[in-house]
Amino acid sequence: MTDVNTYLAPAEEKMEMAVAYLDESLAHIRAGKANPKILDGIKVEYYGSAVPLSNVANVSVPDARTIMITPWEKAMFREIEKAIINSELGITPENNGEVIRLGIPPLTEERRKALVKQSKGEAENAKVSVRNARRDAIEGLKKAVKQGMPEDVEKDAEAKVQKLHDKYLKKIDDLFAAKEKEILTV
């Protein structure tokens, strides 16, 4: 007979990973405020290999509408500018020879709605992952009944899986609500 935790622990781990992934992907969505995480996906050509921007420059946020990038080497200015222009950021860098500034423009109402829609899609993907983890756990429990697990133990475990599912869906809804509020705040 197998232990119930052999099904619950992996399910909870998958649900936790879905929430963590959602949190990370929502951080990359630009919400009208300067956030250095929007630069995390940008790779810069550095001595023949593509490296993250943070590996070749210092990134800081002096105020709510500006991101400042200070390259460690003068030769990196052009590469960093090229990488930012070629990225999906949609922001033109300003270079004064000392630092590269990214002015974060205020979002239009149309753009805000598009970002909320994108965030909602990310939240839905996370919910699907949580539901899949629940389904896998319940299927495993049903197979365990055929292998000799008592049905009442299986039913209790199913209830625990459902509670985990509900807890993680609430976390996802809370993350999405916070991001939606951040995007819609002018």
N, CA and C atoms as a LAMMPS dump frame, in Angstrom:
ITEM: TIMESTEP
0
ITEM: NUMBER OF ATOMS
558
ITEM: BOX BOUNDS ff ff ff
-5.0000000000000000e+02 5.0000000000000000e+02
-5.0000000000000000e+02 5.0000000000000000e+02
-5.0000000000000000e+02 5.0000000000000000e+02
ITEM: ATOMS id mol type element x y z
1 1 1 N 0.848 -1.19 0
2 1 2 C 0 0 0
3 1 3 C 0.894 1.255 0
4 2 1 N 0.513 2.229 -0.785
5 2 2 C 1.31 3.448 -0.884
6 2 3 C 0.8 4.515 0.076
7 3 1 N 1.69 5.42 0.424
8 3 2 C 1.363 6.505 1.34
9 3 3 C 0.709 7.654 0.561
10 4 1 N -0.237 8.323 1.185
11 4 2 C -0.964 9.433 0.568
12 4 3 C -0.007 10.571 0.192
13 5 1 N 1.016 10.792 1.013
14 5 2 C 1.949 11.896 0.759
15 5 3 C 2.748 11.722 -0.533
16 6 1 N 2.836 10.491 -1.042
17 6 2 C 3.539 10.298 -2.31
18 6 3 C 2.781 10.979 -3.45
19 7 1 N 1.499 11.278 -3.24
20 7 2 C 0.702 11.977 -4.248
21 7 3 C 0.512 13.447 -3.883
22 8 1 N 0.392 13.746 -2.593
23 8 2 C 0.145 15.127 -2.162
24 8 3 C 1.377 16.011 -2.313
25 9 1 N 2.539 15.526 -1.913
26 9 2 C 3.754 16.354 -1.942
27 9 3 C 4.109 16.831 -3.357
28 10 1 N 4.132 15.943 -4.365
29 10 2 C 4.442 16.433 -5.718
30 10 3 C 3.377 17.413 -6.232
31 11 1 N 2.117 17.171 -5.889
32 11 2 C 1.051 18.062 -6.337
33 11 3 C 1.245 19.456 -5.741
34 12 1 N 1.559 19.503 -4.442
35 12 2 C 1.763 20.804 -3.805
36 12 3 C 2.991 21.501 -4.391
37 13 1 N 4.035 20.732 -4.666
38 13 2 C 5.25 21.308 -5.249
39 13 3 C 4.955 21.912 -6.623
40 14 1 N 4.185 21.189 -7.453
41 14 2 C 3.832 21.707 -8.782
42 14 3 C 2.988 22.97 -8.668
43 15 1 N 2.067 22.984 -7.692
44 15 2 C 1.214 24.159 -7.504
45 15 3 C 2.049 25.358 -7.047
46 16 1 N 2.985 25.102 -6.153
47 16 2 C 3.87 26.171 -5.659
48 16 3 C 4.724 26.724 -6.801
49 17 1 N 5.208 25.828 -7.657
50 17 2 C 6.02 26.266 -8.79
51 17 3 C 5.196 27.099 -9.771
52 18 1 N 3.932 26.747 -9.958
53 18 2 C 3.054 27.51 -10.856
54 18 3 C 2.869 28.932 -10.331
55 19 1 N 2.679 29.06 -9.022
56 19 2 C 2.506 30.381 -8.409
57 19 3 C 3.806 31.182 -8.512
58 20 1 N 4.933 30.539 -8.267
59 20 2 C 6.225 31.227 -8.355
60 20 3 C 6.488 31.693 -9.786
61 21 1 N 6.153 30.853 -10.749
62 21 2 C 6.347 31.227 -12.154
63 21 3 C 5.461 32.413 -12.52
64 22 1 N 4.22 32.389 -12.051
65 22 2 C 3.301 33.503 -12.307
66 22 3 C 3.854 34.791 -11.716
67 23 1 N 4.338 34.716 -10.486
68 23 2 C 4.886 35.895 -9.818
69 23 3 C 6.036 36.475 -10.641
70 24 1 N 6.898 35.601 -11.128
71 24 2 C 8.039 36.03 -11.936
72 24 3 C 7.584 36.643 -13.257
73 25 1 N 6.635 35.999 -13.936
74 25 2 C 6.21 36.512 -15.242
75 25 3 C 5.434 37.818 -15.1
76 26 1 N 4.695 37.99 -14.014
77 26 2 C 3.99 39.258 -13.804
78 26 3 C 4.979 40.386 -13.518
79 27 1 N 6.096 40.065 -12.893
80 27 2 C 7.1 41.091 -12.596
81 27 3 C 7.707 41.657 -13.878
82 28 1 N 7.697 40.875 -14.955
83 28 2 C 8.282 41.326 -16.22
84 28 3 C 7.321 42.192 -17.026
85 29 1 N 6.066 42.275 -16.609
86 29 2 C 5.095 43.097 -17.334
87 29 3 C 5.222 44.533 -16.848
88 30 1 N 5.468 45.438 -17.784
89 30 2 C 5.694 46.847 -17.446
90 30 3 C 4.378 47.483 -17.019
91 31 1 N 4.372 48.103 -15.863
92 31 2 C 3.137 48.66 -15.32
93 31 3 C 3.196 50.18 -15.18
94 32 1 N 4.002 50.846 -15.985
95 32 2 C 4.05 52.296 -15.934
96 32 3 C 5.036 52.847 -14.92
97 33 1 N 5.535 51.983 -14.055
98 33 2 C 6.538 52.399 -13.079
99 33 3 C 7.863 51.744 -13.445
100 34 1 N 8.949 52.403 -13.109
101 34 2 C 10.271 51.856 -13.392
102 34 3 C 10.515 50.631 -12.515
103 35 1 N 10.823 49.514 -13.145
104 35 2 C 11.104 48.277 -12.439
105 35 3 C 12.277 47.601 -13.153
106 36 1 N 13.413 47.436 -12.479
107 36 2 C 14.572 46.849 -13.166
108 36 3 C 14.335 45.429 -13.675
109 37 1 N 13.319 44.743 -13.177
110 37 2 C 13.053 43.364 -13.624
111 37 3 C 12.631 43.305 -15.086
112 38 1 N 12.131 44.423 -15.642
113 38 2 C 11.739 44.378 -17.057
114 38 3 C 12.948 44.19 -17.971
115 39 1 N 14.151 44.407 -17.428
116 39 2 C 15.38 44.228 -18.216
117 39 3 C 15.962 42.823 -18.092
118 40 1 N 15.378 41.983 -17.238
119 40 2 C 15.943 40.656 -16.981
120 40 3 C 16.07 39.793 -18.231
121 41 1 N 15.157 39.932 -19.174
122 41 2 C 15.184 39.077 -20.358
123 41 3 C 16.136 39.558 -21.438
124 42 1 N 16.745 40.726 -21.25
125 42 2 C 17.595 41.3 -22.296
126 42 3 C 19.011 40.731 -22.213
127 43 1 N 19.47 40.212 -23.342
128 43 2 C 20.82 39.652 -23.432
129 43 3 C 21.692 40.603 -24.237
130 44 1 N 22.936 40.761 -23.813
131 44 2 C 23.89 41.657 -24.458
132 44 3 C 25.058 40.839 -24.993
133 45 1 N 25.524 41.188 -26.189
134 45 2 C 26.679 40.521 -26.783
135 45 3 C 27.931 40.982 -26.04
136 46 1 N 28.643 40.049 -25.401
137 46 2 C 29.813 40.396 -24.6
138 46 3 C 30.919 39.402 -24.906
139 47 1 N 31.933 39.843 -25.613
140 47 2 C 33.055 38.993 -26.02
141 47 3 C 32.588 37.684 -26.656
142 48 1 N 31.632 37.813 -27.582
143 48 2 C 31.205 36.656 -28.36
144 48 3 C 30.103 35.811 -27.768
145 49 1 N 29.632 36.129 -26.576
146 49 2 C 28.522 35.339 -26.033
147 49 3 C 27.436 36.27 -25.49
148 50 1 N 26.198 35.806 -25.513
149 50 2 C 25.071 36.598 -25.032
150 50 3 C 24.947 36.42 -23.517
151 51 1 N 25.038 37.512 -22.79
152 51 2 C 24.946 37.471 -21.328
153 51 3 C 23.831 38.415 -20.872
154 52 1 N 23.253 38.176 -19.696
155 52 2 C 22.228 39.09 -19.193
156 52 3 C 22.79 40.498 -18.994
157 53 1 N 21.945 41.483 -19.186
158 53 2 C 22.342 42.883 -19.048
159 53 3 C 22.969 43.164 -17.687
160 54 1 N 22.443 42.545 -16.647
161 54 2 C 22.94 42.789 -15.289
162 54 3 C 24.379 42.283 -15.092
163 55 1 N 24.88 41.461 -16.026
164 55 2 C 26.263 40.963 -15.925
165 55 3 C 27.292 41.939 -16.472
166 56 1 N 26.832 42.967 -17.22
167 56 2 C 27.786 43.905 -17.823
168 56 3 C 27.545 45.348 -17.387
169 57 1 N 26.525 45.575 -16.548
170 57 2 C 26.216 46.94 -16.133
171 57 3 C 25.472 46.94 -14.808
172 58 1 N 25.526 48.094 -14.153
173 58 2 C 24.766 48.293 -12.921
174 58 3 C 23.417 48.905 -13.301
175 59 1 N 22.324 48.318 -12.82
176 59 2 C 20.991 48.816 -13.131
177 59 3 C 20.389 49.399 -11.857
178 60 1 N 19.945 50.66 -11.935
179 60 2 C 19.341 51.299 -10.764
180 60 3 C 18.091 52.066 -11.167
181 61 1 N 17.283 52.402 -10.166
182 61 2 C 16.04 53.137 -10.387
183 61 3 C 16.08 54.403 -9.527
184 62 1 N 16.533 55.535 -10.11
185 62 2 C 16.626 56.766 -9.32
186 62 3 C 15.267 57.386 -8.973
187 63 1 N 14.27 57.196 -9.845
188 63 2 C 12.926 57.683 -9.531
189 63 3 C 11.89 56.773 -10.19
190 64 1 N 10.609 57.076 -9.993
191 64 2 C 9.528 56.183 -10.426
192 64 3 C 9.404 56.034 -11.938
193 65 1 N 9.999 56.933 -12.704
194 65 2 C 9.848 56.9 -14.161
195 65 3 C 11.16 56.683 -14.924
196 66 1 N 12.248 56.38 -14.221
197 66 2 C 13.551 56.258 -14.885
198 66 3 C 14.302 55.014 -14.42
199 67 1 N 14.905 54.337 -15.382
200 67 2 C 15.84 53.248 -15.08
201 67 3 C 17.196 53.726 -15.601
202 68 1 N 18.216 53.628 -14.76
203 68 2 C 19.553 54.05 -15.137
204 68 3 C 20.459 52.827 -15.258
205 69 1 N 21.171 52.751 -16.379
206 69 2 C 22.092 51.638 -16.623
207 69 3 C 23.49 52.223 -16.731
208 70 1 N 24.387 51.767 -15.861
209 70 2 C 25.775 52.23 -15.882
210 70 3 C 26.673 51.065 -16.296
211 71 1 N 27.103 51.044 -17.57
212 71 2 C 27.972 49.95 -18.035
213 71 3 C 29.315 49.972 -17.315
214 72 1 N 29.892 48.806 -17.108
215 72 2 C 31.18 48.697 -16.438
216 72 3 C 32.33 49.003 -17.39
217 73 1 N 32.066 48.87 -18.689
218 73 2 C 33.08 49.174 -19.693
219 73 3 C 32.482 50.14 -20.708
220 74 1 N 33.254 51.12 -21.125
221 74 2 C 32.782 52.108 -22.114
222 74 3 C 32.363 51.428 -23.419
223 75 1 N 33.06 50.36 -23.769
224 75 2 C 32.774 49.672 -25.032
225 75 3 C 31.38 49.048 -25.055
226 76 1 N 30.761 48.885 -23.903
227 76 2 C 29.463 48.2 -23.824
228 76 3 C 28.282 49.122 -24.127
229 77 1 N 28.477 50.446 -24.172
230 77 2 C 27.358 51.367 -24.41
231 77 3 C 26.56 50.993 -25.652
232 78 1 N 27.277 50.841 -26.788
233 78 2 C 26.594 50.563 -28.045
234 78 3 C 25.882 49.215 -28.005
235 79 1 N 26.525 48.199 -27.42
236 79 2 C 25.921 46.859 -27.341
237 79 3 C 24.645 46.883 -26.49
238 80 1 N 24.705 47.586 -25.362
239 80 2 C 23.537 47.652 -24.468
240 80 3 C 22.393 48.385 -25.163
241 81 1 N 22.713 49.511 -25.805
242 81 2 C 21.675 50.257 -26.522
243 81 3 C 21.036 49.401 -27.608
244 82 1 N 21.873 48.682 -28.352
245 82 2 C 21.379 47.829 -29.438
246 82 3 C 20.454 46.735 -28.873
247 83 1 N 20.855 46.128 -27.762
248 83 2 C 20.044 45.065 -27.159
249 83 3 C 18.698 45.603 -26.68
250 84 1 N 18.684 46.804 -26.095
251 84 2 C 17.427 47.389 -25.604
252 84 3 C 16.517 47.737 -26.779
253 85 1 N 17.084 48.323 -27.831
254 85 2 C 16.28 48.698 -29.003
255 85 3 C 15.697 47.449 -29.672
256 86 1 N 16.478 46.373 -29.736
257 86 2 C 16.007 45.143 -30.392
258 86 3 C 15.061 44.321 -29.521
259 87 1 N 14.947 44.675 -28.235
260 87 2 C 14.068 43.913 -27.342
261 87 3 C 12.612 44.349 -27.543
262 88 1 N 11.704 43.693 -26.84
263 88 2 C 10.274 44.004 -26.941
264 88 3 C 9.848 45.076 -25.948
265 89 1 N 10.812 45.77 -25.339
266 89 2 C 10.485 46.793 -24.343
267 89 3 C 9.703 47.953 -24.928
268 90 1 N 10.082 48.39 -26.107
269 90 2 C 9.412 49.529 -26.717
270 90 3 C 9.85 50.854 -26.104
271 91 1 N 11.059 50.914 -25.55
272 91 2 C 11.585 52.137 -24.952
273 91 3 C 12.911 52.463 -25.636
274 92 1 N 13.077 53.708 -26.032
275 92 2 C 14.322 54.138 -26.662
276 92 3 C 15.289 54.622 -25.593
277 93 1 N 16.486 54.038 -25.541
278 93 2 C 17.464 54.454 -24.524
279 93 3 C 18.084 55.814 -24.855
280 94 1 N 18.434 56.573 -23.813
281 94 2 C 19.134 57.85 -23.972
282 94 3 C 20.532 57.664 -23.386
283 95 1 N 21.552 58.003 -24.186
284 95 2 C 22.938 57.805 -23.779
285 95 3 C 23.618 59.162 -23.685
286 96 1 N 24.188 59.478 -22.506
287 96 2 C 24.916 60.749 -22.378
288 96 3 C 26.424 60.527 -22.238
289 97 1 N 26.887 59.326 -22.518
290 97 2 C 28.312 59.031 -22.424
291 97 3 C 28.73 58.492 -21.067
292 98 1 N 27.946 58.747 -20.048
293 98 2 C 28.233 58.263 -18.685
294 98 3 C 27.283 57.125 -18.311
295 99 1 N 25.997 57.339 -18.577
296 99 2 C 24.969 56.351 -18.237
297 99 3 C 23.956 56.268 -19.383
298 100 1 N 23.193 55.175 -19.373
299 100 2 C 22.078 55.023 -20.311
300 100 3 C 20.809 55.158 -19.484
301 101 1 N 19.943 56.061 -19.895
302 101 2 C 18.675 56.272 -19.179
303 101 3 C 17.531 55.707 -20.003
304 102 1 N 16.611 55.044 -19.305
305 102 2 C 15.372 54.594 -19.935
306 102 3 C 14.234 55.347 -19.263
307 103 1 N 13.603 56.223 -20.007
308 103 2 C 12.446 56.941 -19.466
309 103 3 C 11.206 56.1 -19.677
310 104 1 N 10.557 55.736 -18.584
311 104 2 C 9.354 54.896 -18.676
312 104 3 C 8.165 55.82 -18.952
313 105 1 N 7.587 55.739 -20.144
314 105 2 C 6.465 56.624 -20.454
315 105 3 C 5.202 56.194 -19.713
316 106 1 N 4.322 57.156 -19.404
317 106 2 C 3.056 56.765 -18.789
318 106 3 C 2.242 55.938 -19.788
319 107 1 N 1.508 54.987 -19.286
320 107 2 C 0.752 54.084 -20.157
321 107 3 C -0.557 54.726 -20.598
322 108 1 N -0.934 54.456 -21.844
323 108 2 C -2.242 54.909 -22.323
324 108 3 C -3.302 53.955 -21.781
325 109 1 N -4.552 54.381 -21.817
326 109 2 C -5.648 53.537 -21.33
327 109 3 C -5.712 52.235 -22.125
328 110 1 N -5.509 52.347 -23.434
329 110 2 C -5.546 51.162 -24.303
330 110 3 C -4.436 50.175 -23.926
331 111 1 N -3.237 50.709 -23.68
332 111 2 C -2.094 49.869 -23.311
333 111 3 C -2.311 49.217 -21.951
334 112 1 N -2.907 49.971 -21.016
335 112 2 C -3.215 49.414 -19.692
336 112 3 C -4.145 48.207 -19.823
337 113 1 N -5.177 48.353 -20.653
338 113 2 C -6.128 47.247 -20.847
339 113 3 C -5.444 46.042 -21.465
340 114 1 N -4.531 46.288 -22.409
341 114 2 C -3.798 45.184 -23.042
342 114 3 C -2.906 44.479 -22.016
343 115 1 N -2.259 45.251 -21.135
344 115 2 C -1.401 44.657 -20.106
345 115 3 C -2.212 43.857 -19.089
346 116 1 N -3.409 44.361 -18.738
347 116 2 C -4.275 43.611 -17.824
348 116 3 C -4.681 42.296 -18.478
349 117 1 N -4.995 42.361 -19.771
350 117 2 C -5.378 41.152 -20.509
351 117 3 C -4.219 40.148 -20.533
352 118 1 N -2.998 40.653 -20.764
353 118 2 C -1.811 39.794 -20.767
354 118 3 C -1.606 39.166 -19.388
355 119 1 N -1.776 39.958 -18.345
356 119 2 C -1.624 39.456 -16.967
357 119 3 C -2.674 38.386 -16.676
358 120 1 N -3.889 38.627 -17.133
359 120 2 C -4.965 37.664 -16.923
360 120 3 C -4.643 36.337 -17.615
361 121 1 N -4.046 36.425 -18.812
362 121 2 C -3.635 35.213 -19.531
363 121 3 C -2.58 34.441 -18.757
364 122 1 N -1.617 35.169 -18.181
365 122 2 C -0.573 34.518 -17.373
366 122 3 C -1.211 33.84 -16.154
367 123 1 N -2.165 34.53 -15.522
368 123 2 C -2.84 33.959 -14.352
369 123 3 C -3.619 32.704 -14.746
370 124 1 N -4.272 32.735 -15.903
371 124 2 C -5.021 31.566 -16.372
372 124 3 C -4.09 30.38 -16.61
373 125 1 N -2.918 30.648 -17.188
374 125 2 C -1.944 29.568 -17.412
375 125 3 C -1.519 28.94 -16.081
376 126 1 N -1.323 29.775 -15.068
377 126 2 C -0.941 29.262 -13.75
378 126 3 C -2.083 28.422 -13.167
379 127 1 N -3.318 28.878 -13.346
380 127 2 C -4.472 28.11 -12.84
381 127 3 C -4.561 26.748 -13.524
382 128 1 N -4.294 26.724 -14.825
383 128 2 C -4.316 25.454 -15.563
384 128 3 C -3.264 24.506 -14.992
385 129 1 N -2.083 25.036 -14.678
386 129 2 C -1.021 24.201 -14.098
387 129 3 C -1.445 23.633 -12.751
388 130 1 N -2.099 24.473 -11.934
389 130 2 C -2.564 24.016 -10.62
390 130 3 C -3.628 22.933 -10.793
391 131 1 N -4.54 23.15 -11.739
392 131 2 C -5.593 22.135 -11.98
393 131 3 C -4.995 20.831 -12.475
394 132 1 N -3.982 20.926 -13.329
395 132 2 C -3.324 19.711 -13.828
396 132 3 C -2.643 18.954 -12.692
397 133 1 N -2.024 19.692 -11.769
398 133 2 C -1.377 19.046 -10.619
399 133 3 C -2.425 18.33 -9.772
400 134 1 N -3.589 18.982 -9.586
401 134 2 C -4.678 18.352 -8.824
402 134 3 C -5.146 17.082 -9.542
403 135 1 N -5.355 17.186 -10.852
404 135 2 C -5.827 16.027 -11.618
405 135 3 C -4.853 14.856 -11.519
406 136 1 N -3.554 15.155 -11.66
407 136 2 C -2.541 14.093 -11.58
408 136 3 C -2.56 13.417 -10.211
409 137 1 N -2.692 14.224 -9.154
410 137 2 C -2.716 13.661 -7.8
411 137 3 C -3.943 12.771 -7.604
412 138 1 N -5.093 13.232 -8.08
413 138 2 C -6.325 12.448 -7.905
414 138 3 C -6.264 11.155 -8.719
415 139 1 N -5.72 11.229 -9.93
416 139 2 C -5.572 10.007 -10.732
417 139 3 C -4.643 9.009 -10.034
418 140 1 N -3.568 9.517 -9.447
419 140 2 C -2.646 8.649 -8.711
420 140 3 C -3.331 7.99 -7.528
421 141 1 N -4.159 8.772 -6.837
422 141 2 C -4.884 8.211 -5.681
423 141 3 C -5.868 7.131 -6.123
424 142 1 N -6.551 7.342 -7.244
425 142 2 C -7.506 6.338 -7.738
426 142 3 C -6.793 5.041 -8.119
427 143 1 N -5.583 5.176 -8.684
428 143 2 C -4.801 3.984 -9.014
429 143 3 C -4.35 3.273 -7.74
430 144 1 N -4.06 4.066 -6.694
431 144 2 C -3.62 3.485 -5.428
432 144 3 C -4.735 2.663 -4.788
433 145 1 N -5.998 3.087 -5
434 145 2 C -7.134 2.313 -4.463
435 145 3 C -7.139 0.923 -5.099
436 146 1 N -6.861 0.858 -6.394
437 146 2 C -6.819 -0.434 -7.096
438 146 3 C -5.674 -1.305 -6.586
439 147 1 N -4.648 -0.637 -6.009
440 147 2 C -3.508 -1.384 -5.487
441 147 3 C -3.652 -1.677 -3.998
442 148 1 N -4.825 -1.395 -3.433
443 148 2 C -5.061 -1.786 -2.047
444 148 3 C -5.238 -0.658 -1.046
445 149 1 N -5.206 0.579 -1.462
446 149 2 C -5.433 1.689 -0.52
447 149 3 C -6.921 1.722 -0.166
448 150 1 N -7.249 1.878 1.123
449 150 2 C -8.658 1.967 1.512
450 150 3 C -9.329 3.182 0.865
451 151 1 N -10.605 3.01 0.481
452 151 2 C -11.309 4.09 -0.219
453 151 3 C -11.511 5.326 0.652
454 152 1 N -11.744 5.115 1.965
455 152 2 C -11.95 6.291 2.831
456 152 3 C -10.668 7.123 2.942
457 153 1 N -9.508 6.455 2.943
458 153 2 C -8.223 7.17 2.967
459 153 3 C -8.065 7.967 1.671
460 154 1 N -8.451 7.347 0.563
461 154 2 C -8.359 8.006 -0.741
462 154 3 C -9.272 9.229 -0.792
463 155 1 N -10.482 9.102 -0.267
464 155 2 C -11.43 10.234 -0.265
465 155 3 C -10.902 11.39 0.589
466 156 1 N -10.315 11.066 1.75
467 156 2 C -9.727 12.107 2.606
468 156 3 C -8.574 12.806 1.876
469 157 1 N -7.759 12.019 1.192
470 157 2 C -6.623 12.587 0.449
471 157 3 C -7.119 13.473 -0.692
472 158 1 N -8.194 13.054 -1.353
473 158 2 C -8.783 13.874 -2.422
474 158 3 C -9.249 15.214 -1.867
475 159 1 N -9.834 15.187 -0.683
476 159 2 C -10.278 16.43 -0.043
477 159 3 C -9.081 17.333 0.256
478 160 1 N -7.962 16.722 0.702
479 160 2 C -6.751 17.512 0.969
480 160 3 C -6.217 18.136 -0.322
481 161 1 N -6.233 17.363 -1.405
482 161 2 C -5.772 17.867 -2.699
483 161 3 C -6.651 19.048 -3.129
484 162 1 N -7.955 18.913 -2.908
485 162 2 C -8.875 19.991 -3.282
486 162 3 C -8.594 21.252 -2.458
487 163 1 N -8.292 21.064 -1.165
488 163 2 C -7.965 22.218 -0.309
489 163 3 C -6.695 22.906 -0.81
490 164 1 N -5.685 22.101 -1.165
491 164 2 C -4.452 22.667 -1.726
492 164 3 C -4.759 23.454 -3.003
493 165 1 N -5.571 22.849 -3.86
494 165 2 C -5.969 23.476 -5.121
495 165 3 C -6.618 24.836 -4.851
496 166 1 N -7.562 24.869 -3.923
497 166 2 C -8.272 26.114 -3.606
498 166 3 C -7.317 27.168 -3.04
499 167 1 N -6.384 26.725 -2.184
500 167 2 C -5.418 27.648 -1.573
501 167 3 C -4.542 28.301 -2.646
502 168 1 N -4.053 27.503 -3.595
503 168 2 C -3.169 28.039 -4.621
504 168 3 C -3.93 28.876 -5.65
505 169 1 N -5.184 28.526 -5.933
506 169 2 C -5.974 29.368 -6.837
507 169 3 C -6.212 30.731 -6.209
508 170 1 N -6.408 30.769 -4.891
509 170 2 C -6.585 32.049 -4.21
510 170 3 C -5.304 32.874 -4.293
511 171 1 N -4.142 32.216 -4.127
512 171 2 C -2.858 32.929 -4.254
513 171 3 C -2.728 33.539 -5.651
514 172 1 N -3.102 32.768 -6.665
515 172 2 C -3.021 33.244 -8.048
516 172 3 C -3.946 34.443 -8.237
517 173 1 N -5.178 34.337 -7.733
518 173 2 C -6.12 35.455 -7.852
519 173 3 C -5.599 36.698 -7.142
520 174 1 N -4.976 36.508 -5.977
521 174 2 C -4.425 37.648 -5.235
522 174 3 C -3.282 38.305 -6.006
523 175 1 N -2.39 37.481 -6.575
524 175 2 C -1.279 38.026 -7.371
525 175 3 C -1.807 38.816 -8.566
526 176 1 N -2.799 38.244 -9.252
527 176 2 C -3.363 38.92 -10.418
528 176 3 C -4.048 40.221 -10.015
529 177 1 N -4.814 40.193 -8.923
530 177 2 C -5.517 41.402 -8.466
531 177 3 C -4.518 42.51 -8.13
532 178 1 N -3.411 42.151 -7.483
533 178 2 C -2.391 43.139 -7.142
534 178 3 C -1.764 43.722 -8.41
535 179 1 N -1.461 42.881 -9.386
536 179 2 C -0.852 43.356 -10.634
537 179 3 C -1.84 44.225 -11.402
538 180 1 N -3.107 43.816 -11.433
539 180 2 C -4.135 44.582 -12.131
540 180 3 C -4.257 45.981 -11.512
541 181 1 N -4.244 46.034 -10.193
542 181 2 C -4.324 47.319 -9.492
543 181 3 C -3.116 48.179 -9.829
544 182 1 N -1.935 47.554 -9.85
545 182 2 C -0.7 48.28 -10.167
546 182 3 C -0.745 48.845 -11.589
547 183 1 N -1.253 48.068 -12.527
548 183 2 C -1.333 48.51 -13.925
549 183 3 C -2.345 49.643 -14.097
550 184 1 N -3.492 49.5 -13.45
551 184 2 C -4.573 50.484 -13.641
552 184 3 C -4.396 51.759 -12.826
553 185 1 N -3.475 51.758 -11.85
554 185 2 C -3.228 52.957 -11.06
555 185 3 C -2.468 53.957 -11.915
556 186 1 N -3.054 55.131 -12.07
557 186 2 C -2.424 56.154 -12.915
558 186 3 C -1.472 56.995 -12.103
